[in-house]
Amino acid sequence: MAPDFTTGRFKTSGYTQDNGTCVEVAVVPGFFAVRDTKNRAGGLVVVSARSFGALLARLKV
């Protein structure tokens, strides 16, 4: 069963600039979703919280 993001609150980074190259992230228990700010209806990339945490840890290296 896929996680339900219909009530998820999508947020952008505080570093976001108004140039159309940003993404938004939402969290529901156990999962994260990422979507394009230019095409919010275009779908989501959904990953487990564990995988998203590993990605963030890798990006900080």
Predicted model as a PDB file, atoms N, CA, C, CB and O in Angstrom, pLDDT in the B-factor column:
MODEL        1                                                                  
ATOM      1  N   MET A   1       0.838  -1.180   0.000  1.00 73.00           N  
ATOM      2  CA  MET A   1       0.000   0.000   0.000  1.00 73.00           C  
ATOM      3  C   MET A   1       0.888   1.250   0.000  1.00 73.00           C  
ATOM      4  CB  MET A   1      -0.956  -0.006   1.220  1.00 73.00           C  
ATOM      5  O   MET A   1       1.829   1.345   0.787  1.00 73.00           O  
ATOM      6  N   ALA A   2       0.592   2.182  -0.862  1.00 79.00           N  
ATOM      7  CA  ALA A   2       1.374   3.407  -0.995  1.00 79.00           C  
ATOM      8  C   ALA A   2       0.998   4.389   0.117  1.00 79.00           C  
ATOM      9  CB  ALA A   2       1.152   4.050  -2.387  1.00 79.00           C  
ATOM     10  O   ALA A   2      -0.160   4.444   0.530  1.00 79.00           O  
ATOM     11  N   PRO A   3       1.973   5.165   0.604  1.00 91.00           N  
ATOM     12  CA  PRO A   3       1.666   6.164   1.616  1.00 91.00           C  
ATOM     13  C   PRO A   3       0.772   7.269   1.045  1.00 91.00           C  
ATOM     14  CB  PRO A   3       2.959   6.763   2.178  1.00 91.00           C  
ATOM     15  O   PRO A   3       0.826   7.570  -0.147  1.00 91.00           O  
ATOM     16  N   ASP A   4      -0.039   7.861   1.904  1.00 91.00           N  
ATOM     17  CA  ASP A   4      -0.983   8.897   1.491  1.00 91.00           C  
ATOM     18  C   ASP A   4      -0.402  10.279   1.784  1.00 91.00           C  
ATOM     19  CB  ASP A   4      -2.342   8.716   2.208  1.00 91.00           C  
ATOM     20  O   ASP A   4      -0.228  10.647   2.946  1.00 91.00           O  
ATOM     21  N   PHE A   5      -0.106  11.039   0.742  1.00 91.00           N  
ATOM     22  CA  PHE A   5       0.440  12.383   0.898  1.00 91.00           C  
ATOM     23  C   PHE A   5      -0.602  13.470   0.649  1.00 91.00           C  
ATOM     24  CB  PHE A   5       1.608  12.574  -0.042  1.00 91.00           C  
ATOM     25  O   PHE A   5      -0.248  14.643   0.532  1.00 91.00           O  
ATOM     26  N   THR A   6      -1.881  13.102   0.566  1.00 88.00           N  
ATOM     27  CA  THR A   6      -2.916  14.113   0.318  1.00 88.00           C  
ATOM     28  C   THR A   6      -3.004  15.127   1.453  1.00 88.00           C  
ATOM     29  CB  THR A   6      -4.270  13.442   0.124  1.00 88.00           C  
ATOM     30  O   THR A   6      -3.410  16.267   1.228  1.00 88.00           O  
ATOM     31  N   THR A   7      -2.634  14.736   2.652  1.00 83.00           N  
ATOM     32  CA  THR A   7      -2.647  15.669   3.778  1.00 83.00           C  
ATOM     33  C   THR A   7      -1.235  16.104   4.155  1.00 83.00           C  
ATOM     34  CB  THR A   7      -3.336  15.033   4.985  1.00 83.00           C  
ATOM     35  O   THR A   7      -1.045  16.839   5.124  1.00 83.00           O  
ATOM     36  N   GLY A   8      -0.241  15.647   3.383  1.00 84.00           N  
ATOM     37  CA  GLY A   8       1.143  16.032   3.657  1.00 84.00           C  
ATOM     38  C   GLY A   8       1.361  17.510   3.396  1.00 84.00           C  
ATOM     39  O   GLY A   8       0.819  18.062   2.438  1.00 84.00           O  
ATOM     40  N   ARG A   9       2.139  18.144   4.230  1.00 92.00           N  
ATOM     41  CA  ARG A   9       2.451  19.567   4.052  1.00 92.00           C  
ATOM     42  C   ARG A   9       3.794  19.683   3.348  1.00 92.00           C  
ATOM     43  CB  ARG A   9       2.474  20.324   5.425  1.00 92.00           C  
ATOM     44  O   ARG A   9       4.833  19.358   3.922  1.00 92.00           O  
ATOM     45  N   PHE A  10       3.768  20.142   2.115  1.00 94.00           N  
ATOM     46  CA  PHE A  10       4.993  20.280   1.337  1.00 94.00           C  
ATOM     47  C   PHE A  10       5.694  21.586   1.704  1.00 94.00           C  
ATOM     48  CB  PHE A  10       4.689  20.231  -0.179  1.00 94.00           C  
ATOM     49  O   PHE A  10       5.059  22.632   1.839  1.00 94.00           O  
ATOM     50  N   LYS A  11       7.002  21.504   1.859  1.00 93.00           N  
ATOM     51  CA  LYS A  11       7.806  22.667   2.231  1.00 93.00           C  
ATOM     52  C   LYS A  11       8.981  22.807   1.278  1.00 93.00           C  
ATOM     53  CB  LYS A  11       8.304  22.552   3.690  1.00 93.00           C  
ATOM     54  O   LYS A  11       9.494  21.818   0.753  1.00 93.00           O  
ATOM     55  N   THR A  12       9.396  24.041   1.063  1.00 89.00           N  
ATOM     56  CA  THR A  12      10.613  24.313   0.299  1.00 89.00           C  
ATOM     57  C   THR A  12      11.690  24.802   1.260  1.00 89.00           C  
ATOM     58  CB  THR A  12      10.352  25.364  -0.832  1.00 89.00           C  
ATOM     59  O   THR A  12      11.387  25.213   2.381  1.00 89.00           O  
ATOM     60  N   SER A  13      12.891  24.759   0.842  1.00 83.00           N  
ATOM     61  CA  SER A  13      14.024  25.223   1.633  1.00 83.00           C  
ATOM     62  C   SER A  13      13.950  26.730   1.835  1.00 83.00           C  
ATOM     63  CB  SER A  13      15.347  24.841   0.959  1.00 83.00           C  
ATOM     64  O   SER A  13      13.400  27.453   1.005  1.00 83.00           O  
ATOM     65  N   GLY A  14      14.503  27.185   2.931  1.00 80.00           N  
ATOM     66  CA  GLY A  14      14.623  28.613   3.169  1.00 80.00           C  
ATOM     67  C   GLY A  14      15.595  29.274   2.213  1.00 80.00           C  
ATOM     68  O   GLY A  14      15.613  30.499   2.090  1.00 80.00           O  
ATOM     69  N   TYR A  15      16.408  28.467   1.530  1.00 79.00           N  
ATOM     70  CA  TYR A  15      17.368  28.975   0.550  1.00 79.00           C  
ATOM     71  C   TYR A  15      16.772  29.071  -0.851  1.00 79.00           C  
ATOM     72  CB  TYR A  15      18.595  28.089   0.521  1.00 79.00           C  
ATOM     73  O   TYR A  15      17.461  29.450  -1.798  1.00 79.00           O  
ATOM     74  N   THR A  16      15.485  28.724  -0.981  1.00 79.00           N  
ATOM     75  CA  THR A  16      14.815  28.735  -2.271  1.00 79.00           C  
ATOM     76  C   THR A  16      14.823  30.137  -2.882  1.00 79.00           C  
ATOM     77  CB  THR A  16      13.380  28.227  -2.127  1.00 79.00           C  
ATOM     78  O   THR A  16      14.550  31.133  -2.212  1.00 79.00           O  
ATOM     79  N   GLN A  17      15.142  30.176  -4.155  1.00 77.00           N  
ATOM     80  CA  GLN A  17      15.095  31.437  -4.892  1.00 77.00           C  
ATOM     81  C   GLN A  17      13.954  31.363  -5.896  1.00 77.00           C  
ATOM     82  CB  GLN A  17      16.455  31.730  -5.609  1.00 77.00           C  
ATOM     83  O   GLN A  17      13.499  30.275  -6.248  1.00 77.00           O  
ATOM     84  N   ASP A  18      13.507  32.489  -6.341  1.00 76.00           N  
ATOM     85  CA  ASP A  18      12.375  32.541  -7.266  1.00 76.00           C  
ATOM     86  C   ASP A  18      12.847  32.379  -8.710  1.00 76.00           C  
ATOM     87  CB  ASP A  18      11.609  33.863  -7.104  1.00 76.00           C  
ATOM     88  O   ASP A  18      12.636  33.257  -9.547  1.00 76.00           O  
ATOM     89  N   ASN A  19      13.496  31.230  -8.991  1.00 76.00           N  
ATOM     90  CA  ASN A  19      14.009  31.003 -10.339  1.00 76.00           C  
ATOM     91  C   ASN A  19      13.453  29.721 -10.965  1.00 76.00           C  
ATOM     92  CB  ASN A  19      15.524  30.944 -10.310  1.00 76.00           C  
ATOM     93  O   ASN A  19      13.887  29.319 -12.044  1.00 76.00           O  
ATOM     94  N   GLY A  20      12.498  29.081 -10.291  1.00 70.00           N  
ATOM     95  CA  GLY A  20      11.838  27.918 -10.869  1.00 70.00           C  
ATOM     96  C   GLY A  20      12.631  26.636 -10.869  1.00 70.00           C  
ATOM     97  O   GLY A  20      12.294  25.709 -11.605  1.00 70.00           O  
ATOM     98  N   THR A  21      13.677  26.550 -10.066  1.00 78.00           N  
ATOM     99  CA  THR A  21      14.494  25.339 -10.044  1.00 78.00           C  
ATOM    100  C   THR A  21      14.471  24.678  -8.672  1.00 78.00           C  
ATOM    101  CB  THR A  21      15.931  25.662 -10.442  1.00 78.00           C  
ATOM    102  O   THR A  21      15.503  24.200  -8.201  1.00 78.00           O  
ATOM    103  N   CYS A  22      13.327  24.645  -8.034  1.00 88.00           N  
ATOM    104  CA  CYS A  22      13.243  24.134  -6.669  1.00 88.00           C  
ATOM    105  C   CYS A  22      12.351  22.901  -6.585  1.00 88.00           C  
ATOM    106  CB  CYS A  22      12.722  25.217  -5.733  1.00 88.00           C  
ATOM    107  O   CYS A  22      11.557  22.608  -7.480  1.00 88.00           O  
ATOM    108  N   VAL A  23      12.513  22.203  -5.488  1.00 89.00           N  
ATOM    109  CA  VAL A  23      11.653  21.074  -5.171  1.00 89.00           C  
ATOM    110  C   VAL A  23      11.047  21.313  -3.801  1.00 89.00           C  
ATOM    111  CB  VAL A  23      12.437  19.727  -5.213  1.00 89.00           C  
ATOM    112  O   VAL A  23      11.536  22.134  -3.026  1.00 89.00           O  
ATOM    113  N   GLU A  24       9.983  20.591  -3.515  1.00 93.00           N  
ATOM    114  CA  GLU A  24       9.325  20.630  -2.220  1.00 93.00           C  
ATOM    115  C   GLU A  24       9.360  19.231  -1.623  1.00 93.00           C  
ATOM    116  CB  GLU A  24       7.863  21.153  -2.342  1.00 93.00           C  
ATOM    117  O   GLU A  24       9.356  18.234  -2.345  1.00 93.00           O  
ATOM    118  N   VAL A  25       9.394  19.169  -0.308  1.00 93.00           N  
ATOM    119  CA  VAL A  25       9.454  17.886   0.390  1.00 93.00           C  
ATOM    120  C   VAL A  25       8.322  17.826   1.411  1.00 93.00           C  
ATOM    121  CB  VAL A  25      10.839  17.685   1.083  1.00 93.00           C  
ATOM    122  O   VAL A  25       8.031  18.812   2.087  1.00 93.00           O  
ATOM    123  N   ALA A  26       7.693  16.667   1.513  1.00 95.00           N  
ATOM    124  CA  ALA A  26       6.664  16.422   2.531  1.00 95.00           C  
ATOM    125  C   ALA A  26       7.006  15.136   3.267  1.00 95.00           C  
ATOM    126  CB  ALA A  26       5.237  16.335   1.891  1.00 95.00           C  
ATOM    127  O   ALA A  26       7.690  14.260   2.738  1.00 95.00           O  
ATOM    128  N   VAL A  27       6.518  15.041   4.492  1.00 93.00           N  
ATOM    129  CA  VAL A  27       6.799  13.878   5.333  1.00 93.00           C  
ATOM    130  C   VAL A  27       5.484  13.311   5.862  1.00 93.00           C  
ATOM    131  CB  VAL A  27       7.751  14.255   6.509  1.00 93.00           C  
ATOM    132  O   VAL A  27       4.624  14.048   6.342  1.00 93.00           O  
ATOM    133  N   VAL A  28       5.347  12.013   5.768  1.00 93.00           N  
ATOM    134  CA  VAL A  28       4.314  11.271   6.484  1.00 93.00           C  
ATOM    135  C   VAL A  28       5.057  10.154   7.203  1.00 93.00           C  
ATOM    136  CB  VAL A  28       3.170  10.710   5.508  1.00 93.00           C  
ATOM    137  O   VAL A  28       6.183   9.829   6.827  1.00 93.00           O  
ATOM    138  N   PRO A  29       4.456   9.564   8.224  1.00 93.00           N  
ATOM    139  CA  PRO A  29       5.187   8.547   8.985  1.00 93.00           C  
ATOM    140  C   PRO A  29       5.840   7.482   8.094  1.00 93.00           C  
ATOM    141  CB  PRO A  29       4.250   7.877   9.965  1.00 93.00           C  
ATOM    142  O   PRO A  29       5.167   6.742   7.376  1.00 93.00           O  
ATOM    143  N   GLY A  30       7.163   7.435   8.169  1.00 94.00           N  
ATOM    144  CA  GLY A  30       7.923   6.413   7.450  1.00 94.00           C  
ATOM    145  C   GLY A  30       8.325   6.738   6.026  1.00 94.00           C  
ATOM    146  O   GLY A  30       9.079   5.981   5.416  1.00 94.00           O  
ATOM    147  N   PHE A  31       7.834   7.862   5.472  1.00 95.00           N  
ATOM    148  CA  PHE A  31       8.101   8.177   4.074  1.00 95.00           C  
ATOM    149  C   PHE A  31       8.314   9.667   3.847  1.00 95.00           C  
ATOM    150  CB  PHE A  31       6.964   7.688   3.210  1.00 95.00           C  
ATOM    151  O   PHE A  31       7.833  10.505   4.611  1.00 95.00           O  
ATOM    152  N   PHE A  32       9.039   9.977   2.789  1.00 94.00           N  
ATOM    153  CA  PHE A  32       9.234  11.331   2.304  1.00 94.00           C  
ATOM    154  C   PHE A  32       8.780  11.372   0.849  1.00 94.00           C  
ATOM    155  CB  PHE A  32      10.727  11.784   2.452  1.00 94.00           C  
ATOM    156  O   PHE A  32       8.886  10.380   0.128  1.00 94.00           O  
ATOM    157  N   ALA A  33       8.277  12.521   0.424  1.00 95.00           N  
ATOM    158  CA  ALA A  33       7.922  12.724  -0.979  1.00 95.00           C  
ATOM    159  C   ALA A  33       8.570  14.011  -1.461  1.00 95.00           C  
ATOM    160  CB  ALA A  33       6.374  12.773  -1.172  1.00 95.00           C  
ATOM    161  O   ALA A  33       8.674  14.983  -0.712  1.00 95.00           O  
ATOM    162  N   VAL A  34       9.003  14.013  -2.707  1.00 94.00           N  
ATOM    163  CA  VAL A  34       9.606  15.183  -3.331  1.00 94.00           C  
ATOM    164  C   VAL A  34       8.824  15.471  -4.601  1.00 94.00           C  
ATOM    165  CB  VAL A  34      11.132  14.961  -3.633  1.00 94.00           C  
ATOM    166  O   VAL A  34       8.477  14.562  -5.355  1.00 94.00           O  
ATOM    167  N   ARG A  35       8.549  16.772  -4.827  1.00 92.00           N  
ATOM    168  CA  ARG A  35       7.868  17.163  -6.059  1.00 92.00           C  
ATOM    169  C   ARG A  35       8.487  18.456  -6.591  1.00 92.00           C  
ATOM    170  CB  ARG A  35       6.340  17.340  -5.816  1.00 92.00           C  
ATOM    171  O   ARG A  35       9.132  19.204  -5.856  1.00 92.00           O  
ATOM    172  N   ASP A  36       8.277  18.697  -7.863  1.00 91.00           N  
ATOM    173  CA  ASP A  36       8.803  19.868  -8.556  1.00 91.00           C  
ATOM    174  C   ASP A  36       7.871  21.059  -8.316  1.00 91.00           C  
ATOM    175  CB  ASP A  36       8.962  19.587 -10.080  1.00 91.00           C  
ATOM    176  O   ASP A  36       6.660  20.942  -8.503  1.00 91.00           O  
ATOM    177  N   THR A  37       8.422  22.194  -7.907  1.00 88.00           N  
ATOM    178  CA  THR A  37       7.578  23.362  -7.660  1.00 88.00           C  
ATOM    179  C   THR A  37       6.960  23.918  -8.943  1.00 88.00           C  
ATOM    180  CB  THR A  37       8.386  24.445  -6.975  1.00 88.00           C  
ATOM    181  O   THR A  37       5.930  24.589  -8.887  1.00 88.00           O  
ATOM    182  N   LYS A  38       7.572  23.648 -10.093  1.00 86.00           N  
ATOM    183  CA  LYS A  38       7.029  24.130 -11.369  1.00 86.00           C  
ATOM    184  C   LYS A  38       5.845  23.292 -11.834  1.00 86.00           C  
ATOM    185  CB  LYS A  38       8.114  24.123 -12.440  1.00 86.00           C  
ATOM    186  O   LYS A  38       5.031  23.756 -12.632  1.00 86.00           O  
ATOM    187  N   ASN A  39       5.745  22.050 -11.337  1.00 90.00           N  
ATOM    188  CA  ASN A  39       4.711  21.133 -11.805  1.00 90.00           C  
ATOM    189  C   ASN A  39       4.219  20.290 -10.627  1.00 90.00           C  
ATOM    190  CB  ASN A  39       5.250  20.224 -12.953  1.00 90.00           C  
ATOM    191  O   ASN A  39       4.465  19.086 -10.563  1.00 90.00           O  
ATOM    192  N   ARG A  40       3.536  20.930  -9.717  1.00 89.00           N  
ATOM    193  CA  ARG A  40       3.097  20.254  -8.485  1.00 89.00           C  
ATOM    194  C   ARG A  40       2.141  19.093  -8.769  1.00 89.00           C  
ATOM    195  CB  ARG A  40       2.419  21.257  -7.554  1.00 89.00           C  
ATOM    196  O   ARG A  40       2.085  18.141  -7.990  1.00 89.00           O  
ATOM    197  N   ALA A  41       1.410  19.155  -9.843  1.00 92.00           N  
ATOM    198  CA  ALA A  41       0.476  18.085 -10.191  1.00 92.00           C  
ATOM    199  C   ALA A  41       1.157  16.974 -10.985  1.00 92.00           C  
ATOM    200  CB  ALA A  41      -0.692  18.648 -10.988  1.00 92.00           C  
ATOM    201  O   ALA A  41       0.513  15.987 -11.342  1.00 92.00           O  
ATOM    202  N   GLY A  42       2.439  17.119 -11.264  1.00 91.00           N  
ATOM    203  CA  GLY A  42       3.161  16.171 -12.109  1.00 91.00           C  
ATOM    204  C   GLY A  42       3.564  14.878 -11.448  1.00 91.00           C  
ATOM    205  O   GLY A  42       4.135  14.011 -12.110  1.00 91.00           O  
ATOM    206  N   GLY A  43       3.293  14.715 -10.180  1.00 92.00           N  
ATOM    207  CA  GLY A  43       3.622  13.476  -9.500  1.00 92.00           C  
ATOM    208  C   GLY A  43       4.670  13.680  -8.419  1.00 92.00           C  
ATOM    209  O   GLY A  43       5.241  14.759  -8.264  1.00 92.00           O  
ATOM    210  N   LEU A  44       4.900  12.614  -7.685  1.00 93.00           N  
ATOM    211  CA  LEU A  44       5.811  12.629  -6.548  1.00 93.00           C  
ATOM    212  C   LEU A  44       6.868  11.551  -6.695  1.00 93.00           C  
ATOM    213  CB  LEU A  44       5.044  12.444  -5.241  1.00 93.00           C  
ATOM    214  O   LEU A  44       6.631  10.507  -7.302  1.00 93.00           O  
ATOM    215  N   VAL A  45       8.018  11.812  -6.139  1.00 94.00           N  
ATOM    216  CA  VAL A  45       9.013  10.761  -5.940  1.00 94.00           C  
ATOM    217  C   VAL A  45       8.927  10.420  -4.460  1.00 94.00           C  
ATOM    218  CB  VAL A  45      10.491  11.216  -6.378  1.00 94.00           C  
ATOM    219  O   VAL A  45       9.208  11.268  -3.613  1.00 94.00           O  
ATOM    220  N   VAL A  46       8.544   9.197  -4.142  1.00 95.00           N  
ATOM    221  CA  VAL A  46       8.338   8.772  -2.757  1.00 95.00           C  
ATOM    222  C   VAL A  46       9.432   7.786  -2.375  1.00 95.00           C  
ATOM    223  CB  VAL A  46       6.930   8.134  -2.568  1.00 95.00           C  
ATOM    224  O   VAL A  46       9.707   6.832  -3.102  1.00 95.00           O  
ATOM    225  N   VAL A  47      10.049   8.028  -1.228  1.00 95.00           N  
ATOM    226  CA  VAL A  47      11.087   7.138  -0.717  1.00 95.00           C  
ATOM    227  C   VAL A  47      10.858   6.909   0.765  1.00 95.00           C  
ATOM    228  CB  VAL A  47      12.500   7.721  -0.971  1.00 95.00           C  
ATOM    229  O   VAL A  47      10.202   7.703   1.439  1.00 95.00           O  
ATOM    230  N   SER A  48      11.407   5.816   1.258  1.00 95.00           N  
ATOM    231  CA  SER A  48      11.296   5.531   2.684  1.00 95.00           C  
ATOM    232  C   SER A  48      12.110   6.549   3.475  1.00 95.00           C  
ATOM    233  CB  SER A  48      11.771   4.091   2.997  1.00 95.00           C  
ATOM    234  O   SER A  48      13.059   7.140   2.960  1.00 95.00           O  
ATOM    235  N   ALA A  49      11.726   6.741   4.727  1.00 94.00           N  
ATOM    236  CA  ALA A  49      12.462   7.662   5.589  1.00 94.00           C  
ATOM    237  C   ALA A  49      13.912   7.220   5.737  1.00 94.00           C  
ATOM    238  CB  ALA A  49      11.794   7.759   6.966  1.00 94.00           C  
ATOM    239  O   ALA A  49      14.812   8.057   5.803  1.00 94.00           O  
ATOM    240  N   ARG A  50      14.137   5.944   5.788  1.00 95.00           N  
ATOM    241  CA  ARG A  50      15.502   5.411   5.923  1.00 95.00           C  
ATOM    242  C   ARG A  50      16.347   5.765   4.698  1.00 95.00           C  
ATOM    243  CB  ARG A  50      15.468   3.876   6.118  1.00 95.00           C  
ATOM    244  O   ARG A  50      17.492   6.198   4.834  1.00 95.00           O  
ATOM    245  N   SER A  51      15.786   5.582   3.515  1.00 95.00           N  
ATOM    246  CA  SER A  51      16.509   5.906   2.283  1.00 95.00           C  
ATOM    247  C   SER A  51      16.767   7.399   2.158  1.00 95.00           C  
ATOM    248  CB  SER A  51      15.731   5.416   1.070  1.00 95.00           C  
ATOM    249  O   SER A  51      17.841   7.813   1.722  1.00 95.00           O  
ATOM    250  N   PHE A  52      15.787   8.205   2.537  1.00 91.00           N  
ATOM    251  CA  PHE A  52      15.950   9.653   2.458  1.00 91.00           C  
ATOM    252  C   PHE A  52      17.029  10.116   3.443  1.00 91.00           C  
ATOM    253  CB  PHE A  52      14.606  10.368   2.747  1.00 91.00           C  
ATOM    254  O   PHE A  52      17.834  10.991   3.125  1.00 91.00           O  
ATOM    255  N   GLY A  53      17.036   9.525   4.629  1.00 93.00           N  
ATOM    256  CA  GLY A  53      18.079   9.846   5.601  1.00 93.00           C  
ATOM    257  C   GLY A  53      19.469   9.497   5.084  1.00 93.00           C  
ATOM    258  O   GLY A  53      20.421  10.250   5.287  1.00 93.00           O  
ATOM    259  N   ALA A  54      19.580   8.365   4.422  1.00 95.00           N  
ATOM    260  CA  ALA A  54      20.863   7.965   3.847  1.00 95.00           C  
ATOM    261  C   ALA A  54      21.288   8.938   2.757  1.00 95.00           C  
ATOM    262  CB  ALA A  54      20.782   6.540   3.284  1.00 95.00           C  
ATOM    263  O   ALA A  54      22.468   9.276   2.663  1.00 95.00           O  
ATOM    264  N   LEU A  55      20.355   9.392   1.938  1.00 91.00           N  
ATOM    265  CA  LEU A  55      20.663  10.385   0.905  1.00 91.00           C  
ATOM    266  C   LEU A  55      21.183  11.675   1.530  1.00 91.00           C  
ATOM    267  CB  LEU A  55      19.418  10.676   0.048  1.00 91.00           C  
ATOM    268  O   LEU A  55      22.205  12.208   1.099  1.00 91.00           O  
ATOM    269  N   LEU A  56      20.490  12.172   2.535  1.00 89.00           N  
ATOM    270  CA  LEU A  56      20.928  13.416   3.180  1.00 89.00           C  
ATOM    271  C   LEU A  56      22.290  13.264   3.822  1.00 89.00           C  
ATOM    272  CB  LEU A  56      19.917  13.857   4.225  1.00 89.00           C  
ATOM    273  O   LEU A  56      23.113  14.176   3.741  1.00 89.00           O  
ATOM    274  N   ALA A  57      22.546  12.141   4.454  1.00 93.00           N  
ATOM    275  CA  ALA A  57      23.857  11.907   5.058  1.00 93.00           C  
ATOM    276  C   ALA A  57      24.944  11.904   3.998  1.00 93.00           C  
ATOM    277  CB  ALA A  57      23.869  10.582   5.829  1.00 93.00           C  
ATOM    278  O   ALA A  57      26.033  12.434   4.220  1.00 93.00           O  
ATOM    279  N   ARG A  58      24.659  11.317   2.857  1.00 93.00           N  
ATOM    280  CA  ARG A  58      25.625  11.257   1.758  1.00 93.00           C  
ATOM    281  C   ARG A  58      25.885  12.639   1.156  1.00 93.00           C  
ATOM    282  CB  ARG A  58      25.126  10.303   0.673  1.00 93.00           C  
ATOM    283  O   ARG A  58      27.012  12.960   0.778  1.00 93.00           O  
ATOM    284  N   LEU A  59      24.830  13.451   1.071  1.00 90.00           N  
ATOM    285  CA  LEU A  59      24.983  14.790   0.515  1.00 90.00           C  
ATOM    286  C   LEU A  59      25.808  15.696   1.418  1.00 90.00           C  
ATOM    287  CB  LEU A  59      23.625  15.407   0.274  1.00 90.00           C  
ATOM    288  O   LEU A  59      26.431  16.641   0.934  1.00 90.00           O  
ATOM    289  N   LYS A  60      25.823  15.432   2.700  1.00 81.00           N  
ATOM    290  CA  LYS A  60      26.553  16.262   3.647  1.00 81.00           C  
ATOM    291  C   LYS A  60      28.045  15.960   3.663  1.00 81.00           C  
ATOM    292  CB  LYS A  60      25.986  16.080   5.027  1.00 81.00           C  
ATOM    293  O   LYS A  60      28.819  16.699   4.271  1.00 81.00           O  
ATOM    294  N   VAL A  61      28.453  14.896   3.009  1.00 66.00           N  
ATOM    295  CA  VAL A  61      29.874  14.506   3.004  1.00 66.00           C  
ATOM    296  C   VAL A  61      30.694  15.462   2.174  1.00 66.00           C  
ATOM    297  CB  VAL A  61      30.046  13.083   2.473  1.00 66.00           C  
ATOM    298  O   VAL A  61      31.908  15.292   2.055  1.00 66.00           O  
TER     299      VAL A  61                                                      
ENDMDL                                                                          
END                                                                             
